[in-house]
Amino acid sequence: MTYKVGILGATGAVGQEIIRLLHERQFPFSELKLLASSRSAGKVQSYGDQSWTIEETKEDSFKELDICIFSAGGSQSEMYAPVAQKHGCIVIDNSSAFRMDPNVPLVIPEINPKAALGHKGIIANPNCSTAITLMGLYPLHKMFGLKTVIASTYQAVSGSGAEALQELKDQLNAWSNGQTIEKNVYPHQIAFNVIPHVDRFDSEGHTREELKLLNESRKILQLDDLAVACTCVRVPVFRAHSISVTASFENEIDMVSARKAIQDFPNVELVDDPDNLKYPMPINYSEVVPCAVGRMRKTNVIKNGLSLWITGDQLWKGAALNAIQIAELLHEEGAIR
Ligand SMILES: NC(=O)c1ccc[n+]([C@@H]2O[C@H](COP(=O)([O-])OP(=O)(O)OC[C@H]3O[C@@H](n4cnc5c(N)ncnc54)[C@H](OP(=O)(O)O)[C@@H]3O)[C@@H](O)[C@H]2O)c1
């Protein structure tokens, strides 16, 4: 079985990775339709010896498609997902538009694959920091029962899209050449800085990104009482997010079992050998499938507490890869058309 596949937002940071991973993972597509805004319409996108012309997204763009991965922001998803749904095209959405909709499954295939099969035409991909954090926490949750999460994120600039990636490069170049550093994407210079602000603030001082970790974790893990406190921070890293977590569990932590739980979980690696200076770092977990966990140690500041550090490629596990894994899951279950 092969499918007609679309990518909405094909020219973006995530869209480019979707094109690459569909090929590298040999997803069975017979046609690929690349959609973006009118700004990109007519441009040519190549991969290997193939090339496609980018098309402007229109209501009838989805008519012939079996499945379309959306990666063009929440307002585009809100506008076009119901249209695609009407045409029988399954939407896997990278934006936050539908994640908390009770009719839309929010899926990490290693954690809650069955949820995907109950979809009604739209499946949501989790927020990038949430996906990576849960890849590290879920194996521990299964063993010890997760209760509380206190986290700080260290989020790469590519998490804000292609323009932000360029902004960090431009600022580094300007600094090296003694030129004035300009900023457009972030409210402050990001080169040689950290910014404790990701997404919009609410009236209580939380950012939306911080609340995503709370709300999306509760939905994915089906843990309505999970307590989460999070500070999201943008750091001058090109790619791959890291999360520092202190968590408390129902049951007492046994470190041998905790390490084994991480080692046995698919697509997670334990990199935890401080004596030999081994711990996960973004530079080692960019453009790779697994996320990594390290710096695991018990803490006495909360009951049954454990601190750990989790790193993963947010363009892959936090977006493109997770979306394609969902498509692969549907394909394996014969659930596309
Ligand atoms: N970056 C990440 O790590 C990450 C992780 C998880 C989720 N996401 C989510 O994925 C989505 C895309 O993020 P990104 O980082 O790839 O952003 P990006 O690099 O800024 O790319 C945005 C894409 O959306 C397209 N687009 C913008 N306005 C459009 C319109 N009116 N009609 C059709 N297409 C339009 C752009 O096309 P043009 O080139 O024509 O402007 C481009 O292809 C966002 O919802 C983001 O929250 C991103």
The ligand as an SDF file (V2000), in Angstrom:
LIG
                    3D

 48 52  0  0  0  0  0  0  0  0999 V2000
   10.6380   24.0350   15.2310 N   0  0  0  0  0  0  0  0  0  0  0  0
   10.3640   23.0880   16.0980 C   0  0  0  0  0  0  0  0  0  0  0  0
   11.2600   22.4950   16.7280 O   0  0  0  0  0  0  0  0  0  0  0  0
    8.9310   22.6770   16.3590 C   0  0  0  0  0  0  0  0  0  0  0  0
    8.6960   21.6230   17.2280 C   0  0  0  0  0  0  0  0  0  0  0  0
    7.3790   21.2210   17.4710 C   0  0  0  0  0  0  0  0  0  0  0  0
    6.3480   21.8650   16.8320 C   0  0  0  0  0  0  0  0  0  0  0  0
    6.6210   22.9000   15.9780 N   0  0  0  0  0  0  0  0  0  0  0  0
    5.4770   23.5310   15.3210 C   0  0  0  0  0  0  0  0  0  0  0  0
    5.5750   23.2670   13.9300 O   0  0  0  0  0  0  0  0  0  0  0  0
    5.0570   24.3720   13.1880 C   0  0  0  0  0  0  0  0  0  0  0  0
    6.1130   24.8810   12.2130 C   0  0  0  0  0  0  0  0  0  0  0  0
    7.2570   25.2480   12.9180 O   0  0  0  0  0  0  0  0  0  0  0  0
    8.6370   25.5820   12.2010 P   0  0  0  0  0  0  0  0  0  0  0  0
    9.6090   25.6700   13.3030 O   0  0  0  0  0  0  0  0  0  0  0  0
    8.8770   24.6450   11.0600 O   0  0  0  0  0  0  0  0  0  0  0  0
    8.3450   27.0620   11.6310 O   0  0  0  0  0  0  0  0  0  0  0  0
    9.0160   27.8310   10.3730 P   0  0  0  0  0  0  0  0  0  0  0  0
   10.4030   27.3780   10.1520 O   0  0  0  0  0  0  0  0  0  0  0  0
    8.7660   29.2570   10.6510 O   0  0  0  0  0  0  0  0  0  0  0  0
    8.1180   27.3590    9.1330 O   0  0  0  0  0  0  0  0  0  0  0  0
    6.7850   27.7670    8.9930 C   0  0  0  0  0  0  0  0  0  0  0  0
    6.1780   27.0980    7.7860 C   0  0  0  0  0  0  0  0  0  0  0  0
    4.7870   27.4590    7.7070 O   0  0  0  0  0  0  0  0  0  0  0  0
    4.5200   27.9790    6.4070 C   0  0  0  0  0  0  0  0  0  0  0  0
    3.4710   28.9890    6.4480 N   0  0  0  0  0  0  0  0  0  0  0  0
    3.4960   30.1630    7.1220 C   0  0  0  0  0  0  0  0  0  0  0  0
    2.3630   30.8650    6.8460 N   0  0  0  0  0  0  0  0  0  0  0  0
    1.6390   30.1210    5.9910 C   0  0  0  0  0  0  0  0  0  0  0  0
    0.3960   30.3050    5.3090 C   0  0  0  0  0  0  0  0  0  0  0  0
   -0.3340   31.4130    5.4810 N   0  0  0  0  0  0  0  0  0  0  0  0
   -0.0470   29.3180    4.4840 N   0  0  0  0  0  0  0  0  0  0  0  0
    0.6890   28.1920    4.3100 C   0  0  0  0  0  0  0  0  0  0  0  0
    1.8920   27.9680    4.9020 N   0  0  0  0  0  0  0  0  0  0  0  0
    2.3450   28.9190    5.7240 C   0  0  0  0  0  0  0  0  0  0  0  0
    5.8380   28.5850    5.9640 C   0  0  0  0  0  0  0  0  0  0  0  0
    5.8110   28.7390    4.5680 O   0  0  0  0  0  0  0  0  0  0  0  0
    6.5830   29.9620    3.8230 P   0  0  0  0  0  0  0  0  0  0  0  0
    8.0150   29.5100    3.6860 O   0  0  0  0  0  0  0  0  0  0  0  0
    5.8960   30.0540    2.5080 O   0  0  0  0  0  0  0  0  0  0  0  0
    6.4340   31.1710    4.6660 O   0  0  0  0  0  0  0  0  0  0  0  0
    6.8140   27.5200    6.4580 C   0  0  0  0  0  0  0  0  0  0  0  0
    6.8180   26.4360    5.5700 O   0  0  0  0  0  0  0  0  0  0  0  0
    4.5950   25.4000   14.2430 C   0  0  0  0  0  0  0  0  0  0  0  0
    3.2440   25.1730   14.5270 O   0  0  0  0  0  0  0  0  0  0  0  0
    5.4450   25.0400   15.4470 C   0  0  0  0  0  0  0  0  0  0  0  0
    4.8490   25.4300   16.6680 O   0  0  0  0  0  0  0  0  0  0  0  0
    7.8780   23.3130   15.7330 C   0  0  0  0  0  0  0  0  0  0  0  0
  1  2  1  0
  2  3  2  0
  2  4  1  0
  4  5  1  0
  4 48  2  0
  5  6  2  0
  6  7  1  0
  7  8  2  0
  8  9  1  0
  8 48  1  0
  9 10  1  0
  9 46  1  0
 10 11  1  0
 11 12  1  0
 11 44  1  0
 12 13  1  0
 13 14  1  0
 14 15  2  0
 14 16  1  0
 14 17  1  0
 17 18  1  0
 18 19  2  0
 18 20  1  0
 18 21  1  0
 21 22  1  0
 22 23  1  0
 23 24  1  0
 23 42  1  0
 24 25  1  0
 25 26  1  0
 25 36  1  0
 26 27  1  0
 26 35  1  0
 27 28  2  0
 28 29  1  0
 29 30  1  0
 29 35  2  0
 30 31  1  0
 30 32  2  0
 32 33  1  0
 33 34  2  0
 34 35  1  0
 36 37  1  0
 36 42  1  0
 37 38  1  0
 38 39  2  0
 38 40  1  0
 38 41  1  0
 42 43  1  0
 44 45  1  0
 44 46  1  0
 46 47  1  0
M  CHG  2   8   1  16  -1
M  END
$$$$
